Amino acid sequence: MAFISKIKAGDFNERIKLQEPNFTQDSFGGITETYTDVVTVWANKNVKTLRDVKEKFEGNELQSYSRFVFTIRYSSDTKAIKSNWRLQDSYGENYDILGWVLDPRKEFIEVFVKQDLDDENPV
């Protein structure tokens, strides 16, 4: 966690949305998951190096993902964060929340996320 004295207002330069899942059941019994925006806040994104890109096998496919840390301000809206929520940045990229750490002074929350990398060839 960054020291409180080192965090400046200008460090929060990424606009993100915290989203909660909603589940609806169709007439055939299938469940569809959608996400609803809970709050939009400014954040500081700590991007890790390529050494933090992990790979694993899921089924018959090799899956790649990367980890990031977003620091947000603690507020009545952000304190309700849950582990099944997701984070969406201003570019529309979605991140799965792995966990979070609350600053002892209740000023900041560090949200640990992972982002699955596209497995499609863009060419």
C-alpha positions as CSV (number, residue, x, y, z in Angstrom):
1,M,0.0,0.0,0.0
2,A,1.3,3.4,-0.8
3,F,2.1,5.7,2.0
4,I,-0.7,8.2,2.6
5,S,1.7,11.1,2.5
6,K,2.9,10.1,-1.0
7,I,-0.6,10.0,-2.5
8,K,-1.5,13.3,-4.2
9,A,-4.8,14.4,-5.8
10,G,-3.2,14.4,-9.3
11,D,-2.3,10.7,-8.9
12,F,-6.0,9.8,-9.3
13,N,-6.1,10.1,-13.1
14,E,-8.2,7.1,-14.2
15,R,-12.0,7.2,-14.2
16,I,-13.4,3.8,-13.2
17,K,-16.8,2.2,-12.5
18,L,-17.5,-0.3,-9.8
19,Q,-20.1,-2.7,-11.0
20,E,-22.3,-5.3,-9.3
21,P,-23.6,-8.4,-10.9
22,N,-27.3,-9.0,-11.6
23,F,-28.7,-12.4,-12.5
24,T,-31.9,-13.0,-14.5
25,Q,-33.5,-16.2,-15.4
26,D,-35.0,-16.8,-18.8
27,S,-38.0,-18.9,-19.6
28,F,-35.8,-22.0,-20.2
29,G,-34.2,-21.8,-16.8
30,G,-30.9,-20.4,-18.0
31,I,-29.2,-17.6,-16.0
32,T,-27.8,-14.5,-17.6
33,E,-25.3,-12.3,-15.8
34,T,-25.3,-8.6,-16.4
35,Y,-23.5,-5.8,-14.5
36,T,-24.9,-2.5,-13.2
37,D,-22.8,0.6,-12.3
38,V,-22.8,1.2,-8.6
39,V,-20.4,4.2,-8.4
40,T,-18.0,6.0,-10.7
41,V,-14.8,7.3,-9.0
42,W,-11.3,8.5,-9.8
43,A,-8.5,6.0,-9.2
44,N,-4.8,5.5,-9.5
45,K,-3.8,2.4,-11.6
46,N,-0.6,0.6,-10.8
47,V,0.4,-1.4,-13.8
48,K,2.7,-4.3,-13.2
49,T,5.4,-5.4,-15.6
50,L,5.1,-8.1,-18.2
51,R,6.8,-10.4,-15.7
52,D,3.5,-10.4,-13.8
53,V,1.5,-11.8,-16.8
54,K,0.5,-15.3,-15.7
55,E,-0.5,-18.3,-17.9
56,K,-2.5,-21.3,-16.9
57,F,-4.4,-24.1,-18.6
58,E,-8.2,-24.1,-18.2
59,G,-9.7,-27.1,-20.0
60,N,-7.7,-27.5,-23.2
61,E,-6.8,-23.8,-23.6
62,L,-3.9,-21.8,-22.4
63,Q,-5.3,-18.7,-20.6
64,S,-3.3,-15.6,-19.9
65,Y,-4.1,-12.9,-17.4
66,S,-2.4,-9.9,-15.7
67,R,-2.8,-8.3,-12.3
68,F,-3.2,-4.6,-11.4
69,V,-3.9,-2.5,-8.3
70,F,-6.3,0.4,-8.4
71,T,-6.2,2.8,-5.5
72,I,-9.5,4.6,-4.8
73,R,-10.7,7.0,-2.1
74,Y,-12.8,5.5,0.7
75,S,-16.3,6.8,0.8
76,S,-19.8,5.7,1.8
77,D,-20.2,4.5,-1.8
78,T,-16.9,2.6,-2.2
79,K,-17.0,0.9,1.2
80,A,-19.8,-1.4,0.0
81,I,-17.4,-3.1,-2.5
82,K,-17.8,-6.9,-2.8
83,S,-15.6,-9.6,-4.2
84,N,-18.1,-10.6,-6.9
85,W,-18.2,-7.0,-8.3
86,R,-16.0,-6.0,-11.2
87,L,-14.2,-2.8,-12.2
88,Q,-14.5,-1.2,-15.6
89,D,-12.0,1.5,-16.7
90,S,-12.8,4.5,-19.0
91,Y,-11.7,2.4,-22.1
92,G,-14.4,-0.2,-21.4
93,E,-11.9,-2.8,-20.1
94,N,-13.3,-5.1,-17.4
95,Y,-11.3,-6.4,-14.4
96,D,-12.2,-9.1,-12.0
97,I,-11.8,-8.1,-8.4
98,L,-9.5,-10.5,-6.5
99,G,-9.6,-8.6,-3.2
100,W,-9.0,-5.2,-1.5
101,V,-7.2,-3.7,1.4
102,L,-8.6,-0.8,3.4
103,D,-6.3,1.9,4.7
104,P,-6.2,1.9,8.5
105,R,-7.3,5.6,8.5
106,K,-10.1,4.8,6.1
107,E,-8.9,7.2,3.5
108,F,-8.1,4.8,0.6
109,I,-8.9,1.3,-0.7
110,E,-6.5,-0.7,-2.8
111,V,-8.4,-2.9,-5.1
112,F,-6.5,-5.9,-6.5
113,V,-7.8,-7.0,-9.9
114,K,-6.9,-9.4,-12.7
115,Q,-7.7,-9.0,-16.4
116,D,-8.0,-11.9,-18.7
117,L,-6.1,-11.2,-21.9
118,D,-7.8,-11.7,-25.3
119,D,-7.2,-15.0,-26.8
120,E,-8.3,-14.0,-30.3
121,N,-5.8,-13.0,-32.9
122,P,-6.5,-9.3,-33.9
123,V,-5.1,-9.9,-37.4
